């Protein structure tokens, strides 16, 4: 099982950062691919960051309320192995 970092995705040309508004999944919880992990907000749009694959959220690297740069690691995620 591989552990990867979840990065804050790019959300548009002029969006450089987002605020972490709510954790949907807690550390240690399993989730499925494309299920939301966290809710984020920018000055233009509110969005969610989905799980990349089936797996377990290992730990959050940020806190609710943090302002995070696009491309910054926000969580560690363990991908389920076959």
MOPAC internal coordinates of N, CA, C and O (Angstrom, degrees):
PM7 1SCF
backbone

  N    0.0000 0     0.00 0     0.00 0    0    0    0
  C    1.4575 1     0.00 0     0.00 0    1    0    0
  C    1.5276 1   109.55 1     0.00 0    2    1    0
  O    1.2310 1   121.10 1   -51.15 1    3    2    1
  N    1.2845 1   115.49 1   128.85 1    3    2    1
  C    1.4609 1   121.35 1  -177.94 1    5    3    2
  C    1.5228 1   110.74 1   -97.19 1    6    5    3
  O    1.2310 1   120.99 1   -38.05 1    7    6    5
  N    1.3307 1   115.71 1   141.95 1    7    6    5
  C    1.4602 1   121.19 1   173.89 1    9    7    6
  C    1.5251 1   107.39 1  -104.41 1   10    9    7
  O    1.2310 1   121.12 1   -54.15 1   11   10    9
  N    1.3361 1   115.47 1   125.85 1   11   10    9
  C    1.4602 1   121.09 1   179.71 1   13   11   10
  C    1.5206 1   109.32 1  -119.60 1   14   13   11
  O    1.2310 1   120.92 1   -14.59 1   15   14   13
  N    1.3215 1   115.85 1   165.41 1   15   14   13
  C    1.4615 1   120.73 1   173.88 1   17   15   14
  C    1.5224 1   108.81 1   -98.39 1   18   17   15
  O    1.2310 1   120.86 1   -44.19 1   19   18   17
  N    1.3206 1   115.96 1   135.81 1   19   18   17
  C    1.4591 1   122.00 1   172.92 1   21   19   18
  C    1.5239 1   106.15 1   -89.85 1   22   21   19
  O    1.2310 1   120.38 1   -54.80 1   23   22   21
  N    1.3253 1   116.88 1   125.20 1   23   22   21
  C    1.4587 1   122.12 1  -179.35 1   25   23   22
  C    1.5184 1   110.15 1  -103.59 1   26   25   23
  O    1.2310 1   120.77 1   -31.43 1   27   26   25
  N    1.3333 1   116.12 1   148.57 1   27   26   25
  C    1.4564 1   119.73 1   174.14 1   29   27   26
  C    1.5253 1   107.42 1   -66.21 1   30   29   27
  O    1.2310 1   120.09 1   -59.36 1   31   30   29
  N    1.3441 1   117.43 1   120.64 1   31   30   29
  C    1.4664 1   119.61 1  -175.49 1   33   31   30
  C    1.5224 1   113.11 1   -75.49 1   34   33   31
  O    1.2310 1   121.38 1   -21.44 1   35   34   33
  N    1.3190 1   114.97 1   158.56 1   35   34   33
  C    1.4641 1   121.39 1   174.23 1   37   35   34
  C    1.5264 1   107.74 1   -73.06 1   38   37   35
  O    1.2310 1   120.50 1   -45.79 1   39   38   37
  N    1.3269 1   116.65 1   134.21 1   39   38   37
  C    1.4600 1   120.51 1  -175.16 1   41   39   38
  C    1.5149 1   113.32 1  -119.43 1   42   41   39
  O    1.2310 1   119.94 1  -173.49 1   43   42   41
  N    1.2948 1   117.71 1     6.51 1   43   42   41
  C    1.4530 1   121.35 1  -179.97 1   45   43   42
  C    1.5122 1   110.29 1   156.94 1   46   45   43
  O    1.2310 1   121.21 1   -15.23 1   47   46   45
  N    1.3172 1   115.30 1   164.77 1   47   46   45
  C    1.4638 1   121.25 1  -176.69 1   49   47   46
  C    1.5281 1   113.39 1   -57.49 1   50   49   47
  O    1.2310 1   120.47 1   136.26 1   51   50   49
  N    1.3339 1   116.70 1   -43.74 1   51   50   49
  C    1.4644 1   119.79 1  -172.50 1   53   51   50
  C    1.5302 1   113.68 1   -98.99 1   54   53   51
  O    1.2310 1   119.95 1  -176.80 1   55   54   53
  N    1.3301 1   117.70 1     3.20 1   55   54   53
  C    1.4637 1   120.89 1  -178.43 1   57   55   54
  C    1.5249 1   109.13 1   -93.03 1   58   57   55
  O    1.2310 1   120.57 1   -62.90 1   59   58   57
  N    1.3374 1   116.52 1   117.10 1   59   58   57
  C    1.4635 1   121.34 1  -177.22 1   61   59   58
  C    1.5231 1   112.88 1  -108.66 1   62   61   59
  O    1.2310 1   120.30 1   164.79 1   63   62   61
  N    1.3519 1   117.04 1   -15.21 1   63   62   61
  C    1.4565 1   120.60 1  -177.11 1   65   63   62
  C    1.5178 1   110.00 1  -155.29 1   66   65   63
  O    1.2310 1   121.50 1   -15.18 1   67   66   65
  N    1.3359 1   114.73 1   164.82 1   67   66   65
  C    1.4622 1   121.28 1   177.86 1   69   67   66
  C    1.5194 1   108.63 1  -145.94 1   70   69   67
  O    1.2310 1   121.15 1   -22.23 1   71   70   69
  N    1.3248 1   115.41 1   157.77 1   71   70   69
  C    1.4604 1   121.84 1   176.61 1   73   71   70
  C    1.5228 1   108.89 1   -99.46 1   74   73   71
  O    1.2310 1   120.59 1   -47.01 1   75   74   73
  N    1.3270 1   116.48 1   132.99 1   75   74   73
  C    1.4609 1   121.89 1   175.29 1   77   75   74
  C    1.5272 1   106.51 1   -76.33 1   78   77   75
  O    1.2310 1   120.10 1   -66.75 1   79   78   77
  N    1.3365 1   117.41 1   113.25 1   79   78   77
  C    1.4617 1   119.44 1  -175.31 1   81   79   78
  C    1.5237 1   113.91 1   -98.11 1   82   81   79
  O    1.2310 1   119.84 1   143.27 1   83   82   81
  N    1.3557 1   117.91 1   -36.73 1   83   82   81
  C    1.4672 1   119.08 1  -177.81 1   85   83   82
  C    1.5187 1   110.46 1  -159.50 1   86   85   83
  O    1.2310 1   120.60 1   -50.14 1   87   86   85
  N    1.3356 1   116.45 1   129.86 1   87   86   85
  C    1.4606 1   120.68 1   171.77 1   89   87   86
  C    1.5270 1   108.00 1   -78.00 1   90   89   87
  O    1.2310 1   120.17 1   -53.34 1   91   90   89
  N    1.3162 1   117.28 1   126.66 1   91   90   89
  C    1.4633 1   122.39 1   177.75 1   93   91   90
  C    1.5271 1   109.53 1   -90.84 1   94   93   91
  O    1.2310 1   120.70 1   146.52 1   95   94   93
  N    1.3283 1   116.26 1   -33.48 1   95   94   93
  C    1.4633 1   123.19 1   179.58 1   97   95   94
  C    1.5248 1   107.93 1  -117.64 1   98   97   95
  O    1.2310 1   120.61 1   -44.56 1   99   98   97
  N    1.3154 1   116.44 1   135.44 1   99   98   97
  C    1.4608 1   121.35 1   178.21 1  101   99   98
  C    1.5225 1   110.57 1   -92.46 1  102  101   99
  O    1.2310 1   120.39 1   -22.71 1  103  102  101
  N    1.3204 1   116.87 1   157.29 1  103  102  101
  C    1.4623 1   121.82 1   176.66 1  105  103  102
  C    1.5204 1   109.37 1   -55.57 1  106  105  103
  O    1.2310 1   121.07 1   -44.70 1  107  106  105
  N    1.3345 1   115.56 1   135.30 1  107  106  105
  C    1.4578 1   121.32 1  -179.82 1  109  107  106
  C    1.5155 1   114.03 1    93.64 1  110  109  107
  O    1.2310 1   120.17 1   168.59 1  111  110  109
  N    1.3302 1   117.27 1   -11.41 1  111  110  109
  C    1.4627 1   120.63 1  -178.99 1  113  111  110
  C    1.5250 1   111.14 1   -87.30 1  114  113  111
  O    1.2310 1   121.30 1   -37.52 1  115  114  113
  N    1.3358 1   115.13 1   142.48 1  115  114  113
  C    1.4569 1   120.91 1   174.93 1  117  115  114
  C    1.5176 1   109.28 1   -86.04 1  118  117  115
  O    1.2310 1   121.16 1   -28.09 1  119  118  117
  N    1.3249 1   115.39 1   151.91 1  119  118  117
  C    1.4559 1   121.21 1   178.40 1  121  119  118
  C    1.5185 1   109.07 1  -148.96 1  122  121  119
  O    1.2310 1   121.06 1   -13.68 1  123  122  121
  N    1.3148 1   115.59 1   166.32 1  123  122  121
  C    1.4592 1   121.31 1   179.35 1  125  123  122
  C    1.5222 1   109.93 1  -104.45 1  126  125  123
  O    1.2310 1   120.98 1   -20.40 1  127  126  125
  N    1.3232 1   115.72 1   159.60 1  127  126  125
  C    1.4614 1   121.87 1   178.06 1  129  127  126
  C    1.5214 1   110.23 1   -53.15 1  130  129  127
  O    1.2310 1   120.97 1   -41.83 1  131  130  129
  N    1.3160 1   115.76 1   138.17 1  131  130  129
  C    1.4618 1   125.24 1   176.68 1  133  131  130
  C    1.5290 1   114.84 1    73.35 1  134  133  131
  O    1.2310 1   119.62 1  -179.52 1  135  134  133
  N    1.3272 1   118.33 1     0.48 1  135  134  133
  C    1.4629 1   120.40 1   173.61 1  137  135  134
  C    1.5276 1   108.00 1   -77.21 1  138  137  135
  O    1.2310 1   119.70 1   -37.31 1  139  138  137
  N    1.3325 1   118.17 1   142.69 1  139  138  137
  C    1.4707 1   119.54 1  -178.62 1  141  139  138
  C    1.5275 1   112.35 1   -66.39 1  142  141  139
  O    1.2310 1   121.40 1   -42.73 1  143  142  141
  N    1.3362 1   114.93 1   137.27 1  143  142  141
  C    1.4625 1   121.85 1   175.74 1  145  143  142
  C    1.5214 1   111.27 1   -98.93 1  146  145  143
  O    1.2310 1   120.85 1   141.44 1  147  146  145
  N    1.3434 1   115.98 1   -38.56 1  147  146  145
  C    1.4579 1   121.40 1  -173.26 1  149  147  146
  C    1.5232 1   109.42 1  -152.99 1  150  149  147
  O    1.2310 1   120.99 1   -32.04 1  151  150  149
  N    1.3293 1   115.70 1   147.96 1  151  150  149
  C    1.4595 1   121.60 1   173.49 1  153  151  150
  C    1.5231 1   108.29 1   -98.56 1  154  153  151
  O    1.2310 1   121.07 1   -42.13 1  155  154  153
  N    1.3405 1   115.55 1   137.87 1  155  154  153
  C    1.4604 1   121.55 1  -179.40 1  157  155  154
  C    1.5225 1   109.68 1  -130.45 1  158  157  155
  O    1.2310 1   120.82 1   -20.50 1  159  158  157
  N    1.3199 1   116.04 1   159.50 1  159  158  157
  C    1.4654 1   120.98 1   178.73 1  161  159  158
  C    1.5219 1   109.22 1  -137.39 1  162  161  159
  O    1.2310 1   121.54 1   -39.87 1  163  162  161
  N    1.3362 1   114.66 1   140.13 1  163  162  161
  C    1.4643 1   121.15 1   172.08 1  165  163  162
  C    1.5201 1   106.77 1  -120.52 1  166  165  163
  O    1.2310 1   120.60 1    -0.20 1  167  166  165
  N    1.3271 1   116.46 1   179.80 1  167  166  165
  C    1.4597 1   118.65 1   177.31 1  169  167  166
  C    1.5241 1   111.45 1   -71.30 1  170  169  167
  O    1.2310 1   119.92 1   168.88 1  171  170  169
  N    1.3340 1   117.76 1   -11.12 1  171  170  169
  C    1.4585 1   121.16 1  -177.68 1  173  171  170
  C    1.5239 1   113.99 1  -111.23 1  174  173  171
  O    1.2310 1   119.66 1   147.99 1  175  174  173
  N    1.3302 1   118.25 1   -32.01 1  175  174  173
  C    1.4659 1   120.30 1  -172.11 1  177  175  174
  C    1.5296 1   111.00 1  -154.58 1  178  177  175
  O    1.2310 1   121.16 1   -29.68 1  179  178  177
  N    1.3367 1   115.38 1   150.32 1  179  178  177
  C    1.4605 1   121.83 1   169.44 1  181  179  178
  C    1.5240 1   106.87 1  -100.54 1  182  181  179
  O    1.2310 1   120.41 1   -35.72 1  183  182  181
  N    1.3272 1   116.81 1   144.28 1  183  182  181
  C    1.4566 1   120.07 1  -174.27 1  185  183  182
  C    1.5191 1   109.75 1  -152.99 1  186  185  183
  O    1.2310 1   121.12 1    -0.65 1  187  186  185
  N    1.3332 1   115.47 1   179.35 1  187  186  185
  C    1.4547 1   122.61 1   175.28 1  189  187  186
  C    1.5225 1   108.69 1  -128.39 1  190  189  187
  O    1.2310 1   120.95 1   -28.86 1  191  190  189
  N    1.3227 1   115.79 1   151.14 1  191  190  189
  C    1.4601 1   121.41 1   173.54 1  193  191  190
  C    1.5271 1   106.15 1  -105.38 1  194  193  191
  O    1.2310 1   119.93 1   -60.92 1  195  194  193
  N    1.3464 1   117.73 1   119.08 1  195  194  193
  C    1.4622 1   120.66 1  -177.00 1  197  195  194
  C    1.5280 1   113.21 1   -87.76 1  198  197  195
  O    1.2310 1   121.47 1   -18.59 1  199  198  197
  N    1.3266 1   114.79 1   161.41 1  199  198  197
  C    1.4635 1   120.71 1   172.12 1  201  199  198
  C    1.5234 1   108.76 1   -68.67 1  202  201  199
  O    1.2310 1   119.91 1   -43.79 1  203  202  201
  N    1.3353 1   117.77 1   136.21 1  203  202  201
  C    1.4634 1   120.18 1  -178.46 1  205  203  202
  C    1.5295 1   113.02 1   -73.01 1  206  205  203
  O    1.2310 1   120.57 1   150.18 1  207  206  205
  N    1.3261 1   116.52 1   -29.82 1  207  206  205
  C    1.4637 1   123.01 1  -178.23 1  209  207  206
  C    1.5207 1   107.64 1  -154.43 1  210  209  207
  O    1.2310 1   120.34 1    -5.62 1  211  210  209
  N    1.3428 1   116.95 1   174.38 1  211  210  209
  C    1.4543 1   120.37 1   171.98 1  213  211  210
  C    1.5210 1   108.05 1   -63.25 1  214  213  211
  O    1.2310 1   120.49 1   -41.80 1  215  214  213
  N    1.3354 1   116.67 1   138.20 1  215  214  213
  C    1.4578 1   118.86 1   179.32 1  217  215  214
  C    1.5088 1   112.63 1   170.98 1  218  217  215
  O    1.2310 1   121.27 1    18.21 1  219  218  217
  N    1.3298 1   115.17 1  -161.79 1  219  218  217
  C    1.4589 1   123.01 1  -176.04 1  221  219  218
  C    1.5198 1   109.66 1  -126.81 1  222  221  219
  O    1.2310 1   120.82 1   -46.96 1  223  222  221
  N    1.3206 1   116.03 1   133.04 1  223  222  221
  C    1.4565 1   120.19 1   174.30 1  225  223  222
  C    1.5257 1   107.55 1   -74.31 1  226  225  223
  O    1.2310 1   120.27 1   -63.67 1  227  226  225
  N    1.3223 1   117.09 1   116.33 1  227  226  225
  C    1.4639 1   121.98 1  -176.90 1  229  227  226
  C    1.5244 1   110.42 1   -78.49 1  230  229  227
  O    1.2310 1   120.53 1   127.33 1  231  230  229
  N    1.3358 1   116.59 1   -52.67 1  231  230  229
  C    1.4644 1   120.17 1   178.96 1  233  231  230
  C    1.5180 1   110.63 1  -162.05 1  234  233  231
  O    1.2310 1   121.57 1   -28.53 1  235  234  233
  N    1.3263 1   114.60 1   151.47 1  235  234  233
  C    1.4644 1   121.07 1   171.50 1  237  235  234
  C    1.5175 1   108.16 1   -86.20 1  238  237  235
  O    1.2310 1   120.27 1   -41.95 1  239  238  237
  N    1.3228 1   117.08 1   138.05 1  239  238  237
  C    1.4630 1   122.63 1   177.69 1  241  239  238
  C    1.5249 1   111.41 1  -100.89 1  242  241  239
  O    1.2310 1   120.79 1   179.46 1  243  242  241
  N    1.3419 1   116.09 1    -0.54 1  243  242  241
  C    1.4639 1   123.43 1   179.87 1  245  243  242
  C    1.5234 1   108.12 1  -132.52 1  246  245  243
  O    1.2310 1   120.80 1    -7.85 1  247  246  245
  N    1.3239 1   116.07 1   172.15 1  247  246  245
  C    1.4638 1   122.46 1   177.76 1  249  247  246
  C    1.5241 1   109.39 1  -117.95 1  250  249  247
  O    1.2310 1   120.47 1   -23.79 1  251  250  249
  N    1.3381 1   116.70 1   156.21 1  251  250  249
  C    1.4612 1   119.56 1   172.54 1  253  251  250
  C    1.5220 1   108.46 1   -58.52 1  254  253  251
  O    1.2310 1   120.60 1   -44.00 1  255  254  253
  N    1.3271 1   116.46 1   136.00 1  255  254  253
  C    1.4544 1   121.76 1  -178.23 1  257  255  254
  C    1.5179 1   113.94 1    95.94 1  258  257  255
  O    1.2310 1   120.22 1   164.74 1  259  258  257
  N    1.3377 1   117.18 1   -15.26 1  259  258  257
  C    1.4675 1   120.57 1   178.63 1  261  259  258
  C    1.5234 1   110.89 1   -67.71 1  262  261  259
  O    1.2310 1   120.81 1   -36.22 1  263  262  261
  N    1.3211 1   116.06 1   143.78 1  263  262  261
  C    1.4633 1   122.50 1   171.14 1  265  263  262
  C    1.5250 1   106.27 1   -97.47 1  266  265  263
  O    1.2310 1   121.02 1   -56.91 1  267  266  265
  N    1.3374 1   115.66 1   123.09 1  267  266  265
  C    1.4598 1   122.18 1  -170.68 1  269  267  266
  C    1.5247 1   110.15 1  -121.44 1  270  269  267
  O    1.2310 1   120.52 1   -41.80 1  271  270  269
  N    1.3224 1   116.60 1   138.20 1  271  270  269
  C    1.4661 1   121.58 1   178.49 1  273  271  270
  C    1.5244 1   110.81 1   -77.20 1  274  273  271
  O    1.2310 1   120.90 1   -33.68 1  275  274  273
  N    1.3278 1   115.88 1   146.32 1  275  274  273
  C    1.4609 1   121.23 1   173.88 1  277  275  274
  C    1.5290 1   108.44 1   -56.21 1  278  277  275
  O    1.2310 1   120.52 1   -47.28 1  279  278  277
  N    1.3313 1   116.62 1   132.72 1  279  278  277
  C    1.4602 1   121.70 1  -179.54 1  281  279  278
  C    1.5120 1   114.50 1    91.21 1  282  281  279
  O    1.2310 1   119.86 1   170.82 1  283  282  281
  N    1.3413 1   117.87 1    -9.18 1  283  282  281
  C    1.4652 1   121.56 1   178.90 1  285  283  282
  C    1.5252 1   109.78 1   -76.34 1  286  285  283
  O    1.2310 1   120.32 1   -37.74 1  287  286  285
  N    1.3291 1   116.99 1   142.26 1  287  286  285
  C    1.4602 1   121.92 1   176.16 1  289  287  286
  C    1.5247 1   109.17 1   -68.77 1  290  289  287
  O    1.2310 1   120.71 1   -49.68 1  291  290  289
  N    1.3413 1   116.25 1   130.32 1  291  290  289
  C    1.4623 1   120.32 1  -179.88 1  293  291  290
  C    1.5268 1   112.58 1  -114.64 1  294  293  291
  O    1.2310 1   120.03 1   161.13 1  295  294  293
  N    1.3547 1   117.54 1   -18.87 1  295  294  293
  C    1.4637 1   120.47 1  -178.39 1  297  295  294
  C    1.5187 1   110.40 1  -158.59 1  298  297  295
  O    1.2310 1   121.48 1   -19.62 1  299  298  297
  N    1.3377 1   114.77 1   160.38 1  299  298  297
  C    1.4667 1   121.55 1   169.53 1  301  299  298
  C    1.5225 1   106.86 1  -108.33 1  302  301  299
  O    1.2310 1   121.16 1   -44.29 1  303  302  301
  N    1.3426 1   115.38 1   135.71 1  303  302  301
  C    1.4568 1   122.00 1  -172.10 1  305  303  302
  C    1.5232 1   108.87 1  -134.34 1  306  305  303
  O    1.2310 1   120.63 1   -51.07 1  307  306  305
  N    1.3370 1   116.41 1   128.93 1  307  306  305
  C    1.4614 1   121.18 1   178.73 1  309  307  306
  C    1.5217 1   109.15 1   -97.32 1  310  309  307
  O    1.2310 1   120.86 1   -58.93 1  311  310  309
  N    1.3249 1   115.97 1   121.07 1  311  310  309
  C    1.4601 1   121.55 1  -179.72 1  313  311  310
  C    1.5196 1   108.96 1   -81.37 1  314  313  311
  O    1.2310 1   120.68 1   -47.09 1  315  314  313
  N    1.3480 1   116.30 1   132.91 1  315  314  313
  C    1.4585 1   120.87 1   176.86 1  317  315  314
  C    1.5169 1   109.91 1   -63.13 1  318  317  315
  O    1.2310 1   120.40 1   -44.86 1  319  318  317
  N    1.3344 1   116.84 1   135.14 1  319  318  317
  C    1.4574 1   121.73 1   177.39 1  321  319  318
  C    1.5121 1   110.81 1   -89.20 1  322  321  319
  O    1.2310 1   121.09 1   -15.29 1  323  322  321
  N    1.3118 1   115.53 1   164.71 1  323  322  321
  C    1.4720 1   120.33 1   178.60 1  325  323  322
  C    1.5099 1   110.50 1   -85.71 1  326  325  323
  O    1.2310 1   120.10 1   180.00 1  327  326  325

